[in-house]
Amino acid sequence: MYLDAAKKQEIFGQYGKSNTDTGSPEAQIALFSYRINHLTEHMKSNKKDYTTQRSLKMLVGKRRRMLDYLKDIDIERYRAILKALNLRK
């Protein structure tokens, strides 16, 4: 399995407020980004996997909505997470 509980706690600890902070937008965006990167690598070698392609598009949409929400509530946190994850807008 590519994403175990230890990896999730590491992501939440690095981008959230604590290891158990699963609800903050930063932690969720970081988790979505990790999953998007994994699925992107999978799609490079499996071009006709349309189920994964659909899942990838849905995850990108979720992350975009979460980033838009974060931008609306706190622009500084939005800029910080973009910089930390090397996302471009």
N, C-alpha and C positions, 0 to 999 in steps of 0.2 A: 504494500500500500504506500502510495507516495506521500500521504499526509497523515501522520500519526498524532497522537495526543501530545507527545513531547514537542513536535514541530509547531503545533498550534500554540502551545504555551509559550514557546520561544517567540513566535510572531506577536502574540498578545503582550508579552513582557516588553518587547522592543518598541512597539508602536502604541500600545494602550497605556493605561495608568498603572496596571499591575498584571500579573500572570493570569488572573481570573477575570480581567476586564474584557468581556466578549462583546459588550454592547456599544462601546464608543465608536463613532464613525471612523476614526483613524485605524482602530484595530480591524474593523470590518473591511475597510478599503485595502489594508495590507493583506488580509487573508484572500480577498478577491483577486488581488494582483498576483499573489503566489499561485493561485489556482489557474488564472489566465495564462501565466507564463508556462505552467506545466501543460495545459491543453494546447497551447501554441506549438510547443515542441512535438507533441503527439500528432498534431495536424500536418506538420512538415513531412512526416514519414507516412501518414495515412490520409492522403488527399481526398479519398472518397468516403470517409467516415462522416456521414451527414448528421448523425445523431450528436456526435461530439461537436461538430461545427455549429449546430443549433445551440447546444449548451454553452459554447464559447461566446456566441453572440448575446445570449441572455445574461451571462456573467458580466460582459463588457457593459451592457445596458444598466445592470444593477450598480456596478461601480460608478458609472457616469451619474446616475441619479443620486447616489450617496455623495459624490463629490460636489454636485450642484447644491445639495442640502447643506453640506459643510460650508460651502462658499457663502450661502445665504446667512448662516448663523454666526460664523466667525471667519473672516477672510485671512487672518494670520495663521490659524490652524490649517486652513486650506492650502496656503502657500507652503507651510512647513511640510505637510504630508506629500505634496507634489515634489518638493525638493528631496525629501528623504527616500521616496520610491522612484525617483528619476522618471516621473510621468511628465508628459508635455501636454500643453493645452493650446 
